[in-house]
Amino acid sequence: MKIITVCGSLKFKEEMMREAIRLELEGNIVLTPLFPLKEEDMPTKEEGNLLGNMHKEKIKISDGIFVINVGGYIGESTQSEIALAKSLHKEVKYLEEI
């Protein structure tokens, strides 16, 4: 059993949750970013920064990350999460080959 943090753009929420379920059914503990269910629930800039910092803490306690890179897309925030994971010698896996 591994602890895996799912990373990627929130525009891929459906793919993110589908992969999180798959990874858990394989016997892993899966940590995901939080995201609003409705547009009016969008976090403030300050809350967004807090959530981003918390996501980096999830990466630190994980054995590795799983990157949701639909169509090869990896945004700036996700690139920084990959760099953090690699700097901590965490395993990095991708939905699609890069």
Secondary structure, 3 states (H helix, E strand, C coil): CCEEEEEECHHHHHHHHHHHHHHHHCCCEEECCCCCCCHHHCCCHHHHHHHHHHHHHHHHHCCEEEEECHHHCCCHHHHHHHHHHHHCCCEEEECCCC
